Amino acid sequence: MKELNYSKGSLKKYAYSFKLFTRHASNNEIKYYTEKLALSFLEEYCEIFSQLNKKSITYQERKRAVAKLDEMYKYNLISSKKLFSRKVYVFQGCLKNSIDSYIAYKTQSVSSARIQSIKLYLERFSEFISKIADIKTENDLAINHVLLFIKSCSIYTHLTLYATMTSVKQYIQFLENNFLLGGNISPHIPKIPKKRNRTFPKAFTKGESLALLNSIGSNTSKERRDYAMILLAARLGLRASDIANLQLSNIEWEHNQINLVQQKNNTPLTLPLFKDVGEAIINYIKNGRPKVDTQYVFLRENAPYSQINASGLHMIVDGYLKRAKIKIPAGKKHGPHALRHSIATLLLENNVPISTIKEILSHKSSETTKIYLKIAQKQLLECALEVPKLEKNYTPCVGAVHV
């Protein structure tokens, strides 16, 4: 933070907040940073969920400090931007211009969310390459440099490594196609297999979903906004990115439907606008949404009134889970995406066909939707085979029988 020219006053405030955070972690016998620890710290020192209207200077200082810790935890760097609004990625060294050209090329065919991911991965790649003295231009890039970069990515999960190298390889192929490399090195880049952790989808029970929604009041503009957003996830299965990017023009009130282009895959999606969902959105727009000239439905509660960020929705859901006193087992995902899992599970339990659920959740492949079969207990029980009764004269075999 000193290298980023934070002022002495700011550094002093951050240092004090970090000291309090360390003390809080020590009191709770926690050694490593987690989002859950960050939220409990903010509740203890700022009462961010029990007193939703609290806007003290101290509250803002603690929140900013936690934002920096979270940014360091997630990105292994500190920017001068606030957490969850890090939109500007900086490409370094001799690769900057070609990466800019590549991004411009990809923007024509992929979603904005995908572009942000590509920028993140290529920012890491350019930063790594910029530190290698013998690389002056793209033409100096060789396979050994790429292999060294792969080795440096060992700190990330396998899926992150896969996503990173997919972006890097496609960028290098772009360089090759435009004759910016001395030779073809993309065929020699090791193929990173896409291995997914085949665990059960994390979903709330019907009772937990209702308890979560019931914990949200309607006394403040924040509560009215949060209720409408969480209801969109719980009733329609919308992703957090689509909720955050929902615009007034996406809602067709006369036809009771929502039409949007999904952020994840850039494909159109039409969903019914249920009465309770529509009423919640109207209640927020009329009695809570700031009167500003923007098409985004859900806005920050404080100026500047920009759209809420998708990542922030996770913290919002986490806060109301705490208010509802819903205990989340260690390791279980419990953000807005878990509500999306919940609606899929509920539909399956009501014998809605996989093909229909696929369309509702807008999955590209039925294989993705079929993962919910793992937690469809009612349907699994129907597949159980009856164990035959043993005959009275049954004698168990002991050992092997040699012929």
N, C-alpha and C positions, 0 to 999 in steps of 0.2 A: 504493500500500500504506500510505503514511502517512495518506492520507485515510480509509482503512478501519480506522484505529487499531491497526495492528500495533505491538507493543511495540518499544522501542529495541533490545532484545536480539535479537528475531526479525529486525528489519530488518538488523542487523549480520551475522547469520548468512546471511541471504539475499544480502546484498551480496557477501560473500566467495564464496559458491557461484556467483553470477553472474560474478564476476571469473574464477573457475576455468573456467567455461563459455566465456567470451569467449576466454580463452587457448587452450582446447582447439580452438575453432573457427578461431582464427588459425593454430595449428600445422598444422591440416588444410586451410588455405587455403579456408575456407568463410565466405562473407559473410552468409548468411541462415539463419534457423532452419529445421530440418526434424526430423521424428521420428527419422530415421536418425541425425542428428547427436546428438540427445538420448540415444539408446540407446548410441551409441559413447562418449559422455561418461560415462554411468553405468557402463559396463563398465570404462573406464579408471580411474575414481576409486573405484568401489565393487565391481567384479567381480560384477555382479548375476547373470551367467549362469554364469561359471566357478566361483563359490562361492555356491551357491543358499541356503545356510543363514546367510549373513552378515547379522547384524541390528544392526550397530553404530550408535551415535548419528550418526556421520558419514554413514553410508549413508542414514539417514532424512533428514538435513538436505539432502543433495544431491538425493535423490529428490523432496522437497517443492519445492525450488527449480526443478527441471526441470518439475514439475507446474504451477507458476505461469507459467513461460514458455510451456508448451504451451497453457494456458488463455488467455493473452493472444493467442497466435498464432491460436487457433481462434475465440475469442469477442470479441476486442478489449476485454477487460475482465478484472479480477481480482476474484474473490470470496473470501469468508472460508472457503469450503468446499474440501475436497481435490478434486484433479482426478478426473474420472470419477464423482463422486458429487454433482454439482451438480443437485439435484432441485428446489430452491426458486427460482422465478422471481418477480421483483419488478416489478409493474406500477405505473407512476408517474403522478402528476398526476390530472387530472379523469377520465381514462378507466378508472381502476382498478376502480371498482365495476361498470361495465358489462362490462369484460373478464372479471371474476370470474363474472358472470352468464352470459356467453357460454361460458366454459370449462365451467361446470356443465351448460349445455345440450348442448354437444358431447360431454361425457363419456358421455352416454346412448347415443351411436350410433357412436363411433369407439374405436379401441384406445388403450391407455395410452401406447404409443410415439408414436402420432400426436398425442395430447394434449400430450406433452412438446415436440414440434416446434412445435405451434401456440403454446404458451406462450413458446417462445424467440422466435418471429417477432413476437408481439404485445408482448413485453417491449421489443424494439427499437423498435417503432412507438410505444409509450406513452412511452418515454424521449425520442424525437425530438419528439413532440407536446408533451410537458411543458415543453419549452424555448421554445415559441412563446407569447409573452406575451398575445396577443389571444384565445387559446383558454381559456375559463373552464369551459365545459361541453361535452358531446358536440354540443350544438346549434350550437356555433360552428365545428365542423369543416367545412371546405369542400374542394372538389376541388383548389384550388391548394396546400393543405397536403399532400394526398396526393401530388401531383406533386413537391413538394419532397422528400418522403420517398423517392420512387422515385429521384430524382437522388442522394440521399445513399447509396443502396444500390449505387452503381456500383462500389464496392470489392469486391463479392461476385461470385461466378461467375454465369453466366446461369441455371443451374438453381436456385441459392440465391435469386436475385431472383424467379424464377417461383414457387417455393414460398412465399416471403415474401409476395408480392402476392396469391397465392391465399388465404392465411390472412387477410390484411388486408381483402381485398374481401368475403370471407364474413362477417367480423366487422362490417363496415360495413352489409352487407345485413341482418344481425341487428338492428343499431341502427335501420335504416329500418323493418323489420317491426314493431318495438316502439315506433315513433313517437318515437324519441329524437334524430332529426336534423331540421333545419329543412326539408330537401328531399332528393330522391333524387340522390345523387352517384355511386352505384355504376355506373350505366350509362356514366358519363364517365371511369371509370378505364381507362387504356390496357390493352389485352389483351397480356400478356406471352406470346409463343409458347413452347411447351415444346419446346425444341431439345435433343436429346441428342447427346452426342459419339459418333458411330458408329464407335468403335474396336473392335478385336477384344477379346473377353473375355480377361482375364488369368487363366491357369490354370497350375498346376504340371504337369509331366510325371509319369507314373506312377513313374519312378525318383526324382524329387525328393520326391514325397509319401512314398514308402517311406523315403528318407533322413531326412526330417523326423521321421517317427515313430520311426525307429531311434535318433535322436539323444537321445530322451527316456528317461532311465533310470527306475528304480523304487526308488531308494535313499532318497528323501525323500518326505514327504507332498506337497510342492509338485509334484514330478515325477509322482507318481501321479495327482494332480488334473489337471495339465496334459495328461497322456497321454490321460486319459478325455475331456477336453473336445475336444482336437484330433482324437481318433478319431471323435467324434460329427460333427464337421465333414467329415472325410475320408471316412467310410463312409456316412453318412446324408445329408450335404449340409445339415445344420441351420445356420441363420443364427446369428451370434454372440449376438444378442438372445435367441433361443430357448434356446440353451445356457446363458446366464447366468440365465435365468428358469426353467430346468427344475426341477421339484419332485419329491419322492419319490413323491407321489401320481400323477404322470404316467406312472410306469413300472409296467406290468402284467406282473410277473414270470411269473405263471402262464400268460399268453397270449403271452409273448415279444414284446411290442410297447410302443411309446411313444405315448401319446395326449396331445396338448397343443393349446392355442389359440395360434396364432402372434401374436407381438408386432407384426409389421409390418402385417398386414391383418385381424387379429382373427378369423381363420377356423380351424376345427378341422383338425387334421392327425394322421394315424395312420401310424406307421412301424414296420417290423419291428425287433425288438431282436436284432441279430446276436450270436452267441456271444462274439466277441472284445470287442465293445462292452460287453456285459453284464458280462463278467469284469473289464474295466477299471474300470467303475463300482463293482462290488462291492469290488474291491481298494482303491479310494480310500475308500469308505465304512467298510470294516473297519479299514484300516491308514493312515488319514491324515486323514479328515474330523473336524473338532473335534466333541466331544460337546456339542452345544447344541440347544436346542429350536427348530428352524426346519425348514420343509419344503423350503427350497432345497437342491439337491444340492451345488452347488459354492460353497464359501465362501472368504473371505479367509484367508490363512495366519496373520494376526496379529489379535489382539483389537482392536476388537470383531468377532466372527465373522459379519459380514453377507455377503449374497450377493456374488459377484464381479460386477464391472461388465462389460458387453459391450465397451466401448471398451478395457478393459484386456487383453482377449483378443488384440487386435491386437499389442500389445507382447510378449505371451507368445510368439506365433507368430514374431514377428520375432527374438526372442532365440534360439529353437531353430534357426531358419534359419542364424543366425550360427554356432551350435555345430556344425551339420551341414555348414558351409562351402559352403552353396548360394549362389552368386552371383546377385544379383538385378539385372537391368539397370536403369539409371536410368529412372524414370517408370513402371516396372511395378508394379502393385499386388500385394502379397504377404501380405495379412492372411488371416484365416480365411475370408473370402468367396472368395478365390482357390481354396481347397480345394473350395468349393461348385461353382465353375466346373469344377474338375478332374473331379469325379464326373460332371457332365453330359457333358463331353467324352468320358470313358471309356465311358459308356453309349452314346453316339452311335456311337463307333468299333466297338462290339459290336453294331451294327445294332438297338438298342432304338428303337422308334418315338418320334417327337417327342411324340405324345399321352401316352405312358407317362412320358417324362421330365418332361413338364409336370406330371403328377400327383405324381411323386416330389418335385419341387422346389416344388410347390404354387404354380405360376405361375397368375395369373388368365387370362392370354391366351397362346395358342400363339405369338403374334408375339414375345413375350419369350423364349420357349424357342428360337425359330428363330435367334437370334443366334449360337448355338453351331455352326450350320452353317458359319459363317465359318472356324472353326478345325478342322473335321473333314477333315483332309487326305486320309484314305483315301477318304472318300466323294466329295470334290472331284476326286480323280484318276480315279475311275470315270466322272465326267461329262466328262472331257476327250475332245475329238474327235480322231480320227486325221488327221494332216496328209497329204493325198494326194501321191503322187510326181509329180514334174514330167515331162512328156513330153520326149523327146529333142529334138524340134524346137521346144521352147517358146522364145518370144522375148519378153522383158519389154517392156512398153509404156513409152515415155519421153515424157512430156509428154501433153497432152490431144489428143484427136482431134476436129477440128471437122467437123461435118456440114453 
